[in-house]
Amino acid sequence: MSILINTLRAIAYTLVNPNSVLILIMLAFMLYRQNKNITIMQKMIVGENFDSSLELTISQIVIGIIAGAVSSIILAFLGVAFDENSAIYLIFLISIFFMFIKPRFICFAYSGALLGILSLILELISKIYAGVKINLFGSVIDLANVDILKIDIGSLIVLISVLHFIEGILVIIDGKRGAIPVFTNRGDKIIGGFALRRNWLVPVALFLIINNPINLEYTQNIATPSWWPFLKISPFLNMAKGAAVTLFAYFSIIGYSSVTFTKSKEEKTFSSGIALLLYSIILFVLAQFSYLSYMYKLLLIIFTPVAHEFMINIQNFLEVKRNPKYVSGDNGIMVLEVAPNSPAQEMGIKSGDLLVEVNNKKITSENDILYPSIEGVNYISFKIERGMGKHYEVSYNKMNKEKK
């Protein structure tokens, strides 16, 4: 119970600490700018935005804090810990930096791989040049004792796997929010789809093993139970019995971006989320053998981003090979999205419906829908096809010039 309480306390402290709050405000403003662009695009295409940029941003922060607390509790009970000199916080900074290069590179598979490679290189240098001393800025450094980026690879991979597990859940439950309808050409037809981009501001609390216990301003030393850690994969944890163990939380951004023309928003986010969950489980299992050898650690670090890229490329390949979902034809006009508070929404028309008839007249082009809606009559009816060829009749009798 003490681990649970201290983990939540570390998250809570980060949310109220002035320095952390400043970082939170900066990241929130960055997300707000992104959401502002999303709502502008929605209004340009649909005519209305579904949520305000402020609503999108607040939900990202609130959901992210909850997700951060859950991921931190999982990591704490598993026993994921890092040496105080590991500079593990760099994984969060690097991921944010990568986001500006390309949004999908915000994923921890890439920042974690970079950090892991640097750590292994420094570990190799310390082994090869053991006993060699250099003079750096007036200080004599023994290369055998270089403790910069002293990162345990097993704990690092478990951290990445848990964060991807949480990301998969977030994508399933919230990934479709803020979707933008988009269009492209395939063959001789215009097809519709959705551009999905969602980020969550997540505080993550991690155990740090302090070799020389001191009174730290931001947290307190934690007494760990005898059964801890649940996973005994880290050599650093052997030091925990004779050293101080403390928790410190860092802000990170978990992001998801994708485009689909073959699935609905819900179908796409569900399949992407399941793929992320499977990826996280595979990483978690492989991490348990990180103690085997240096070469295994290296292969594991390389596998992490390569497998992530493979997962994305498989999804992109299936997008190209599958038939588009939102395409109109001789049998009617396909509905890509329904504007909020519109007559179409009040009638119950949904994304994916095929409009077959309007006012008992077969629909062959967009004009067949346009003319009845501007003729000045206050009544309009549609025959729609939904699902496996099922037909429904919907109507609206409050049409006026103010209705879009």
C-alpha positions as a Python dict, from the first residue, in 0.01 Angstrom:
ca = {
    (1, 'M'): (0, 0, 0),
    (2, 'S'): (291, 236, 73),
    (3, 'I'): (410, 205, -288),
    (4, 'L'): (64, 299, -417),
    (5, 'I'): (35, 599, -185),
    (6, 'N'): (386, 725, -259),
    (7, 'T'): (335, 685, -634),
    (8, 'L'): (17, 892, -626),
    (9, 'R'): (191, 1143, -397),
    (10, 'A'): (472, 1185, -652),
    (11, 'I'): (217, 1248, -929),
    (12, 'A'): (26, 1495, -710),
    (13, 'Y'): (345, 1682, -616),
    (14, 'T'): (437, 1719, -982),
    (15, 'L'): (97, 1870, -1058),
    (16, 'V'): (139, 2143, -795),
    (17, 'N'): (512, 2206, -798),
    (18, 'P'): (574, 2553, -954),
    (19, 'N'): (852, 2431, -1182),
    (20, 'S'): (646, 2135, -1303),
    (21, 'V'): (336, 2351, -1345),
    (22, 'L'): (533, 2579, -1577),
    (23, 'I'): (623, 2277, -1793),
    (24, 'L'): (260, 2165, -1782),
    (25, 'I'): (140, 2506, -1901),
    (26, 'M'): (394, 2513, -2186),
    (27, 'L'): (299, 2165, -2307),
    (28, 'A'): (-73, 2242, -2268),
    (29, 'F'): (-33, 2556, -2479),
    (30, 'M'): (143, 2351, -2747),
    (31, 'L'): (-147, 2104, -2749),
    (32, 'Y'): (-395, 2393, -2761),
    (33, 'R'): (-227, 2529, -3074),
    (34, 'Q'): (-256, 2187, -3240),
    (35, 'N'): (-621, 2157, -3141),
    (36, 'K'): (-690, 2505, -3273),
    (37, 'N'): (-572, 2392, -3617),
    (38, 'I'): (-785, 2076, -3587),
    (39, 'T'): (-1104, 2270, -3510),
    (40, 'I'): (-1033, 2513, -3795),
    (41, 'M'): (-999, 2222, -4038),
    (42, 'Q'): (-1316, 2058, -3907),
    (43, 'K'): (-1513, 2379, -3958),
    (44, 'M'): (-1373, 2427, -4309),
    (45, 'I'): (-1473, 2075, -4416),
    (46, 'V'): (-1783, 1993, -4213),
    (47, 'G'): (-1912, 2343, -4148),
    (48, 'E'): (-1893, 2301, -3770),
    (49, 'N'): (-1629, 2179, -3528),
    (50, 'F'): (-1730, 1895, -3297),
    (51, 'D'): (-1541, 2019, -2991),
    (52, 'S'): (-1376, 2349, -2912),
    (53, 'S'): (-998, 2361, -2901),
    (54, 'L'): (-1020, 2427, -2525),
    (55, 'E'): (-1240, 2119, -2471),
    (56, 'L'): (-1000, 1903, -2671),
    (57, 'T'): (-702, 2031, -2471),
    (58, 'I'): (-865, 1992, -2128),
    (59, 'S'): (-972, 1636, -2209),
    (60, 'Q'): (-616, 1553, -2318),
    (61, 'I'): (-481, 1678, -1986),
    (62, 'V'): (-746, 1516, -1763),
    (63, 'I'): (-738, 1178, -1941),
    (64, 'G'): (-358, 1198, -1955),
    (65, 'I'): (-326, 1254, -1579),
    (66, 'I'): (-544, 951, -1511),
    (67, 'A'): (-343, 743, -1760),
    (68, 'G'): (-19, 869, -1604),
    (69, 'A'): (-131, 762, -1257),
    (70, 'V'): (-226, 415, -1383),
    (71, 'S'): (100, 366, -1575),
    (72, 'S'): (304, 490, -1277),
    (73, 'I'): (133, 245, -1041),
    (74, 'I'): (198, -44, -1282),
    (75, 'L'): (565, 55, -1319),
    (76, 'A'): (605, 95, -943),
    (77, 'F'): (465, -246, -856),
    (78, 'L'): (662, -415, -1133),
    (79, 'G'): (979, -270, -985),
    (80, 'V'): (1095, -63, -1281),
    (81, 'A'): (1379, 144, -1136),
    (82, 'F'): (1674, 345, -1260),
    (83, 'D'): (2000, 463, -1113),
    (84, 'E'): (2010, 826, -1006),
    (85, 'N'): (2274, 890, -1274),
    (86, 'S'): (2074, 728, -1554),
    (87, 'A'): (1924, 1055, -1683),
    (88, 'I'): (1614, 854, -1773),
    (89, 'Y'): (1416, 1178, -1794),
    (90, 'L'): (1583, 1232, -2131),
    (91, 'I'): (1347, 977, -2286),
    (92, 'F'): (1060, 1222, -2235),
    (93, 'L'): (1253, 1523, -2363),
    (94, 'I'): (1378, 1336, -2670),
    (95, 'S'): (1026, 1217, -2757),
    (96, 'I'): (895, 1575, -2747),
    (97, 'F'): (1188, 1688, -2963),
    (98, 'F'): (1117, 1407, -3212),
    (99, 'M'): (753, 1520, -3230),
    (100, 'F'): (863, 1844, -3397),
    (101, 'I'): (1058, 1645, -3657),
    (102, 'K'): (765, 1415, -3734),
    (103, 'P'): (454, 1373, -3515),
    (104, 'R'): (459, 992, -3507),
    (105, 'F'): (819, 993, -3380),
    (106, 'I'): (690, 1112, -3044),
    (107, 'C'): (660, 741, -2966),
    (108, 'F'): (889, 617, -2687),
    (109, 'A'): (1004, 329, -2907),
    (110, 'Y'): (1229, 580, -3088),
    (111, 'S'): (1344, 800, -2799),
    (112, 'G'): (1398, 492, -2581),
    (113, 'A'): (1600, 320, -2854),
    (114, 'L'): (1825, 625, -2894),
    (115, 'L'): (1880, 648, -2519),
    (116, 'G'): (1943, 273, -2494),
    (117, 'I'): (2198, 276, -2777),
    (118, 'L'): (2388, 565, -2616),
    (119, 'S'): (2386, 383, -2283),
    (120, 'L'): (2521, 62, -2437),
    (121, 'I'): (2792, 254, -2625),
    (122, 'L'): (2910, 418, -2302),
    (123, 'E'): (2898, 80, -2126),
    (124, 'L'): (3117, -70, -2400),
    (125, 'I'): (3363, 220, -2376),
    (126, 'S'): (3391, 174, -2000),
    (127, 'K'): (3472, -197, -2050),
    (128, 'I'): (3723, -151, -2333),
    (129, 'Y'): (3906, 140, -2171),
    (130, 'A'): (3892, 19, -1811),
    (131, 'G'): (4174, 183, -1616),
    (132, 'V'): (4227, 459, -1872),
    (133, 'K'): (4203, 806, -1724),
    (134, 'I'): (4151, 1134, -1907),
    (135, 'N'): (4176, 1496, -1799),
    (136, 'L'): (3855, 1681, -1880),
    (137, 'F'): (3823, 2047, -1784),
    (138, 'G'): (4069, 1998, -1502),
    (139, 'S'): (3902, 1684, -1366),
    (140, 'V'): (4054, 1337, -1394),
    (141, 'I'): (3793, 1084, -1513),
    (142, 'D'): (3836, 708, -1504),
    (143, 'L'): (3656, 572, -1813),
    (144, 'A'): (3579, 252, -1623),
    (145, 'N'): (3357, 452, -1389),
    (146, 'V'): (3165, 657, -1641),
    (147, 'D'): (2814, 664, -1499),
    (148, 'I'): (2648, 896, -1749),
    (149, 'L'): (2334, 734, -1894),
    (150, 'K'): (2374, 435, -1665),
    (151, 'I'): (2046, 284, -1783),
    (152, 'D'): (1930, -69, -1717),
    (153, 'I'): (1804, -195, -2054),
    (154, 'G'): (1552, -438, -1904),
    (155, 'S'): (1382, -163, -1703),
    (156, 'L'): (1394, 69, -2004),
    (157, 'I'): (1216, -182, -2228),
    (158, 'V'): (955, -257, -1961),
    (159, 'L'): (897, 120, -1929),
    (160, 'I'): (845, 145, -2305),
    (161, 'S'): (613, -156, -2307),
    (162, 'V'): (394, -24, -2021),
    (163, 'L'): (366, 319, -2184),
    (164, 'H'): (261, 153, -2512),
    (165, 'F'): (7, -57, -2324),
    (166, 'I'): (-143, 260, -2181),
    (167, 'E'): (-125, 424, -2524),
    (168, 'G'): (-319, 135, -2677),
    (169, 'I'): (-597, 182, -2422),
    (170, 'L'): (-603, 559, -2477),
    (171, 'V'): (-624, 514, -2854),
    (172, 'I'): (-919, 274, -2819),
    (173, 'I'): (-1120, 492, -2582),
    (174, 'D'): (-1024, 844, -2698),
    (175, 'G'): (-825, 822, -3023),
    (176, 'K'): (-1116, 914, -3252),
    (177, 'R'): (-1182, 1248, -3087),
    (178, 'G'): (-1080, 1543, -3301),
    (179, 'A'): (-1077, 1341, -3625),
    (180, 'I'): (-1067, 1545, -3946),
    (181, 'P'): (-1257, 1426, -4257),
    (182, 'V'): (-1020, 1410, -4555),
    (183, 'F'): (-1044, 1322, -4924),
    (184, 'T'): (-814, 1170, -5184),
    (185, 'N'): (-825, 1012, -5528),
    (186, 'R'): (-804, 639, -5583),
    (187, 'G'): (-835, 527, -5941),
    (188, 'D'): (-1098, 748, -6099),
    (189, 'K'): (-1297, 807, -5782),
    (190, 'I'): (-1283, 1047, -5491),
    (191, 'I'): (-1279, 862, -5159),
    (192, 'G'): (-1323, 991, -4808),
    (193, 'G'): (-1149, 907, -4485),
    (194, 'F'): (-1028, 1045, -4155),
    (195, 'A'): (-705, 1198, -4034),
    (196, 'L'): (-659, 1106, -3668),
    (197, 'R'): (-427, 1291, -3435),
    (198, 'R'): (-455, 1285, -3059),
    (199, 'N'): (-198, 1361, -2787),
    (200, 'W'): (-224, 1314, -2412),
    (201, 'L'): (-20, 1493, -2146),
    (202, 'V'): (93, 1214, -1912),
    (203, 'P'): (288, 1249, -1585),
    (204, 'V'): (496, 935, -1522),
    (205, 'A'): (648, 857, -1181),
    (206, 'L'): (964, 644, -1177),
    (207, 'F'): (1173, 488, -902),
    (208, 'L'): (1525, 628, -869),
    (209, 'I'): (1788, 444, -665),
    (210, 'I'): (1999, 693, -470),
    (211, 'N'): (2345, 563, -383),
    (212, 'N'): (2420, 849, -144),
    (213, 'P'): (2092, 927, 36),
    (214, 'I'): (2024, 1295, 88),
    (215, 'N'): (1716, 1491, 178),
    (216, 'L'): (1567, 1568, -159),
    (217, 'E'): (1346, 1873, -187),
    (218, 'Y'): (1091, 1720, -422),
    (219, 'T'): (1018, 1384, -262),
    (220, 'Q'): (1103, 1148, 21),
    (221, 'N'): (1282, 818, 69),
    (222, 'I'): (1054, 518, 37),
    (223, 'A'): (1063, 193, 232),
    (224, 'T'): (998, -93, -8),
    (225, 'P'): (821, -415, 100),
    (226, 'S'): (1007, -746, 110),
    (227, 'W'): (831, -881, -200),
    (228, 'W'): (927, -579, -412),
    (229, 'P'): (1003, -574, -698),
    (230, 'F'): (754, -801, -868),
    (231, 'L'): (990, -835, -1167),
    (232, 'K'): (1348, -907, -1071),
    (233, 'I'): (1510, -807, -1399),
    (234, 'S'): (1726, -514, -1299),
    (235, 'P'): (2074, -550, -1146),
    (236, 'F'): (2025, -204, -996),
    (237, 'L'): (1748, -338, -774),
    (238, 'N'): (2004, -538, -578),
    (239, 'M'): (2133, -200, -462),
    (240, 'A'): (1790, -97, -340),
    (241, 'K'): (1822, -295, -15),
    (242, 'G'): (2114, -81, 95),
    (243, 'A'): (2029, 243, -77),
    (244, 'A'): (1752, 500, -73),
    (245, 'V'): (1470, 451, -318),
    (246, 'T'): (1272, 755, -422),
    (247, 'L'): (999, 842, -671),
    (248, 'F'): (1009, 1133, -910),
    (249, 'A'): (752, 1220, -1178),
    (250, 'Y'): (820, 1356, -1525),
    (251, 'F'): (579, 1502, -1777),
    (252, 'S'): (558, 1329, -2114),
    (253, 'I'): (333, 1330, -2418),
    (254, 'I'): (179, 1013, -2556),
    (255, 'G'): (68, 1065, -2914),
    (256, 'Y'): (-128, 887, -3185),
    (257, 'S'): (-159, 988, -3548),
    (258, 'S'): (-297, 794, -3844),
    (259, 'V'): (-508, 819, -4157),
    (260, 'T'): (-771, 573, -4273),
    (261, 'F'): (-980, 541, -4589),
    (262, 'T'): (-1089, 181, -4534),
    (263, 'K'): (-1234, 195, -4183),
    (264, 'S'): (-1453, 412, -3967),
    (265, 'K'): (-1293, 620, -3692),
    (266, 'E'): (-1401, 367, -3434),
    (267, 'E'): (-1275, 68, -3632),
    (268, 'K'): (-940, 232, -3702),
    (269, 'T'): (-869, 337, -3343),
    (270, 'F'): (-975, -5, -3215),
    (271, 'S'): (-745, -193, -3454),
    (272, 'S'): (-456, 49, -3385),
    (273, 'G'): (-509, 13, -3011),
    (274, 'I'): (-508, -366, -3030),
    (275, 'A'): (-186, -356, -3235),
    (276, 'L'): (-23, -136, -2969),
    (277, 'L'): (-135, -371, -2692),
    (278, 'L'): (16, -671, -2873),
    (279, 'Y'): (337, -479, -2938),
    (280, 'S'): (362, -386, -2569),
    (281, 'I'): (311, -747, -2457),
    (282, 'I'): (584, -872, -2694),
    (283, 'L'): (828, -609, -2562),
    (284, 'F'): (740, -695, -2203),
    (285, 'V'): (812, -1065, -2257),
    (286, 'L'): (1141, -1002, -2439),
    (287, 'A'): (1256, -762, -2166),
    (288, 'Q'): (1259, -1047, -1912),
    (289, 'F'): (1568, -1193, -2084),
    (290, 'S'): (1767, -870, -2093),
    (291, 'Y'): (2015, -1014, -1838),
    (292, 'L'): (2139, -1276, -2088),
    (293, 'S'): (2415, -1080, -2259),
    (294, 'Y'): (2530, -744, -2391),
    (295, 'M'): (2449, -855, -2747),
    (296, 'Y'): (2094, -949, -2648),
    (297, 'K'): (2045, -603, -2498),
    (298, 'L'): (2167, -446, -2821),
    (299, 'L'): (1935, -660, -3034),
    (300, 'L'): (1645, -580, -2800),
    (301, 'I'): (1707, -206, -2832),
    (302, 'I'): (1723, -235, -3212),
    (303, 'F'): (1412, -455, -3221),
    (304, 'T'): (1203, -197, -3031),
    (305, 'P'): (1185, 74, -3304),
    (306, 'V'): (1212, -174, -3592),
    (307, 'A'): (909, -371, -3468),
    (308, 'H'): (719, -46, -3420),
    (309, 'E'): (798, 59, -3778),
    (310, 'F'): (693, -285, -3900),
    (311, 'M'): (361, -253, -3719),
    (312, 'I'): (296, 87, -3881),
    (313, 'N'): (399, -33, -4228),
    (314, 'I'): (169, -336, -4202),
    (315, 'Q'): (-121, -107, -4120),
    (316, 'N'): (-33, 124, -4411),
    (317, 'F'): (-4, -175, -4645),
    (318, 'L'): (-350, -298, -4546),
    (319, 'E'): (-488, 53, -4601),
    (320, 'V'): (-367, 44, -4960),
    (321, 'K'): (-483, -312, -5032),
    (322, 'R'): (-830, -294, -4880),
    (323, 'N'): (-1130, -140, -5051),
    (324, 'P'): (-1217, 216, -4947),
    (325, 'K'): (-1513, 246, -4712),
    (326, 'Y'): (-1634, 595, -4796),
    (327, 'V'): (-1692, 603, -5171),
    (328, 'S'): (-2006, 696, -5365),
    (329, 'G'): (-2135, 512, -5671),
    (330, 'D'): (-2436, 460, -5895),
    (331, 'N'): (-2628, 314, -5602),
    (332, 'G'): (-2612, 631, -5391),
    (333, 'I'): (-2406, 890, -5208),
    (334, 'M'): (-2193, 784, -4911),
    (335, 'V'): (-2199, 988, -4590),
    (336, 'L'): (-1848, 1055, -4458),
    (337, 'E'): (-1936, 1272, -4160),
    (338, 'V'): (-2243, 1438, -4011),
    (339, 'A'): (-2226, 1798, -3890),
    (340, 'P'): (-2324, 1844, -3523),
    (341, 'N'): (-2666, 2000, -3454),
    (342, 'S'): (-2764, 1963, -3819),
    (343, 'P'): (-3093, 1828, -3963),
    (344, 'A'): (-2899, 1521, -4077),
    (345, 'Q'): (-2790, 1450, -3721),
    (346, 'E'): (-3143, 1507, -3590),
    (347, 'M'): (-3272, 1259, -3848),
    (348, 'G'): (-3027, 999, -3721),
    (349, 'I'): (-2809, 984, -4034),
    (350, 'K'): (-2466, 843, -3945),
    (351, 'S'): (-2120, 826, -4093),
    (352, 'G'): (-2108, 528, -4330),
    (353, 'D'): (-2474, 553, -4435),
    (354, 'L'): (-2548, 531, -4806),
    (355, 'L'): (-2811, 783, -4920),
    (356, 'V'): (-3020, 597, -5178),
    (357, 'E'): (-3329, 817, -5229),
    (358, 'V'): (-3433, 1172, -5144),
    (359, 'N'): (-3804, 1257, -5139),
    (360, 'N'): (-3870, 921, -5312),
    (361, 'K'): (-3632, 1009, -5596),
    (362, 'K'): (-3323, 797, -5665),
    (363, 'I'): (-2997, 976, -5584),
    (364, 'T'): (-2740, 970, -5862),
    (365, 'S'): (-2534, 1280, -5779),
    (366, 'E'): (-2473, 1538, -5506),
    (367, 'N'): (-2712, 1779, -5680),
    (368, 'D'): (-3001, 1543, -5614),
    (369, 'I'): (-2946, 1611, -5243),
    (370, 'L'): (-2866, 1979, -5278),
    (371, 'Y'): (-3174, 2095, -5468),
    (372, 'P'): (-3445, 1963, -5231),
    (373, 'S'): (-3263, 2118, -4935),
    (374, 'I'): (-3274, 2469, -5089),
    (375, 'E'): (-3611, 2456, -5265),
    (376, 'G'): (-3778, 2632, -4975),
    (377, 'V'): (-3991, 2338, -4860),
    (378, 'N'): (-3979, 2247, -4494),
    (379, 'Y'): (-3983, 1872, -4548),
    (380, 'I'): (-3713, 1635, -4669),
    (381, 'S'): (-3691, 1255, -4649),
    (382, 'F'): (-3416, 1006, -4723),
    (383, 'K'): (-3399, 636, -4784),
    (384, 'I'): (-3066, 514, -4646),
    (385, 'E'): (-2877, 187, -4661),
    (386, 'R'): (-2691, 93, -4347),
    (387, 'G'): (-2486, -211, -4258),
    (388, 'M'): (-2559, -534, -4446),
    (389, 'G'): (-2803, -392, -4700),
    (390, 'K'): (-3066, -284, -4445),
    (391, 'H'): (-3278, 10, -4554),
    (392, 'Y'): (-3428, 280, -4335),
    (393, 'E'): (-3654, 581, -4393),
    (394, 'V'): (-3572, 909, -4219),
    (395, 'S'): (-3734, 1248, -4255),
    (396, 'Y'): (-3723, 1605, -4130),
    (397, 'N'): (-4007, 1856, -4135),
    (398, 'K'): (-3847, 2169, -3988),
    (399, 'M'): (-3634, 2281, -4280),
    (400, 'N'): (-3578, 2655, -4318),
    (401, 'K'): (-3323, 2894, -4462),
    (402, 'E'): (-3126, 2901, -4135),
    (403, 'K'): (-3075, 2523, -4139),
    (404, 'K'): (-2760, 2400, -4309),
}
